[in-house]
């Protein structure tokens, strides 16, 4: 009954002959853990652990958010899938294989930019943000904070890993980080069938 609405990154209930609608608390789909990618997967990844764990934000020395590690993990998986990463192991290829279709539908930086005013606010020109929200409003400050956070994470990863720096552009990292920000959510406690 669900119909994709990609422009809104969401779904609507499609019209049916029976006029069935989704009721409150009705289970629509249970996605098995094997088809999910969590920040925990990124934190358990051997390459991430060996190369990026020591990264901290440059100005504050604060730790990096787990969502950043997830973005780094996903962008590396995507580069491995397209064979754009040096020293790819069979283990790397095996880990990427089942997620290739998912990785290929994630928007690229150019995809985000091509949507102009409908792209992610982090990519909007600063003047447009100030015009729409004012210069010192909570919304403007939040958008600037996200932009600063993404840049700082990228620089932190580049500072601790020449491999990351050599293979991942700021645009690729930004696109993947925006995908994590806009598509990631806590899974909550496991249901009985998942235990």
C-alpha positions in Angstrom: 0.0 0.0 0.0 3.0 2.3 0.2 3.9 4.6 -2.6 7.3 6.2 -2.7 7.6 10.0 -2.7 11.4 10.4 -3.4 11.2 14.2 -3.5 10.0 14.2 0.1 12.1 11.1 1.1 9.0 9.5 2.5 6.0 7.5 1.6 2.2 7.9 1.2 -0.6 5.4 1.4 -1.5 4.5 -2.2 -5.2 4.4 -3.3 -6.5 0.9 -3.4 -9.8 -0.7 -4.4 -10.5 -1.8 -0.9 -9.6 1.7 0.5 -7.6 0.0 3.2 -5.5 2.4 5.1 -2.7 1.9 7.6 -4.0 2.0 11.1 -2.2 3.4 14.2 0.4 0.9 15.5 -0.1 -1.4 12.5 3.1 -3.1 11.6 3.8 -2.3 7.9 7.2 -4.0 7.6 9.8 -5.6 9.7 13.3 -5.1 8.2 15.6 -7.9 9.4 18.9 -6.8 11.0 20.8 -8.4 8.2 19.4 -5.7 5.9 20.2 -2.8 8.2 23.3 -0.7 8.4 23.9 0.8 11.9 26.5 3.0 13.3 27.4 0.0 15.4 28.5 -1.8 12.1 30.7 1.1 11.3 32.3 1.1 14.8 32.9 -2.6 14.5 34.5 -2.4 11.1 38.2 -3.3 11.2 39.3 -0.5 8.8 37.3 2.2 10.6 38.7 1.0 14.0 42.3 1.0 12.8 42.2 4.2 10.8 39.6 6.6 12.2 39.0 6.0 15.9 41.7 8.4 17.0 40.0 11.3 15.1 38.7 14.3 17.2 37.3 17.6 16.2 40.3 19.9 15.5 39.3 23.1 17.4 37.7 21.4 20.5 39.3 18.0 20.6 35.8 16.6 21.2 35.0 13.1 20.1 33.4 12.4 16.7 29.7 11.4 16.6 28.9 7.8 15.7 27.0 9.1 12.7 30.2 10.4 11.2 31.8 7.0 11.5 28.6 5.6 9.8 29.0 8.1 7.0 32.7 7.2 6.6 31.9 3.5 6.6 29.2 4.0 3.9 31.3 6.2 1.7 34.1 3.7 1.9 31.7 0.8 1.1 30.4 2.8 -1.9 34.0 3.4 -3.2 34.9 -0.3 -2.7 31.7 -1.3 -4.7 32.9 1.0 -7.5 36.5 -0.3 -7.2 37.7 3.2 -6.4 39.5 2.2 -3.2 43.1 0.9 -3.2 43.9 -2.3 -1.4 40.4 -3.9 -1.6 40.3 -7.3 0.1 37.9 -10.2 -0.5 36.4 -9.5 2.9 35.7 -5.9 1.8 33.9 -7.1 -1.3 31.9 -9.7 0.6 30.8 -7.0 3.1 29.7 -4.7 0.3 28.0 -7.1 -2.0 24.5 -7.3 -0.4 24.3 -3.5 0.0 25.3 -2.4 -3.5 21.8 -1.5 -4.7 21.2 0.5 -1.5 24.5 2.4 -1.9 23.7 3.2 -5.5 20.4 4.9 -4.7 21.9 7.2 -2.1 22.1 10.7 -3.4 25.5 12.1 -4.5 26.7 15.6 -3.8 25.6 16.6 -7.4 22.2 15.0 -6.8 21.8 17.2 -3.7 23.0 20.3 -5.4 20.8 19.8 -8.5 17.7 20.2 -6.3 18.6 23.9 -5.8 16.4 25.3 -3.1 14.9 21.9 -2.4 18.3 20.4 -1.5 19.5 20.0 2.0 19.8 23.4 3.9 23.4 22.7 4.7 24.2 23.2 1.0 22.3 26.4 0.6 24.2 29.7 0.2 24.6 31.5 3.5 22.8 34.6 2.1 19.7 32.5 1.3 19.7 31.0 4.8 19.9 34.5 6.3 17.1 35.8 4.0 14.8 32.9 4.8 15.5 32.5 8.5 17.4 35.6 9.7 21.1 35.7 10.6 20.9 34.8 14.3 17.8 32.7 14.6 18.0 29.2 16.0 17.4 27.7 12.6 20.3 29.6 11.0 22.6 28.7 13.8 21.5 25.0 13.6 22.2 24.9 9.8 25.6 26.6 10.3 26.3 24.2 13.1 25.7 21.2 10.9 27.8 22.6 8.2 30.7 23.2 10.6 30.3 19.8 12.1 30.5 18.0 8.7 33.6 20.0 7.7 35.2 19.4 11.1 34.5 15.6 10.9 35.9 15.4 7.4 39.1 17.3 8.4 39.5 15.1 11.5 39.3 11.9 9.5 41.7 13.3 6.9 44.1 14.2 9.7 44.3 10.7 11.0 44.1 8.7 7.8 46.0 9.4 4.5 43.9 6.6 3.0 40.7 8.5 3.8 42.2 11.8 2.6 43.4 10.2 -0.7 40.1 8.5 -1.5 37.2 10.6 0.0 36.4 14.0 -1.3 34.7 16.6 0.9 31.7 16.4 -1.5 31.5 12.6 -1.2 31.7 12.8 2.6 29.2 15.6 2.8 26.7 13.8 0.6 27.0 10.6 2.7 26.8 12.5 6.0 23.6 14.2 4.8 22.2 10.8 3.9 23.0 9.6 7.5 21.5 12.7 9.0 18.3 12.5 6.9 17.8 8.7 6.9 19.2 7.4 10.2 17.1 6.8 13.2 17.5 4.8 16.4 16.0 1.3 16.0 14.6 1.1 19.5 14.3 -2.0 21.6 14.1 -5.3 19.6 10.7 -6.8 19.1 10.0 -10.3 20.2 10.6 -11.8 16.8 14.0 -10.0 16.6 15.3 -11.2 20.0 
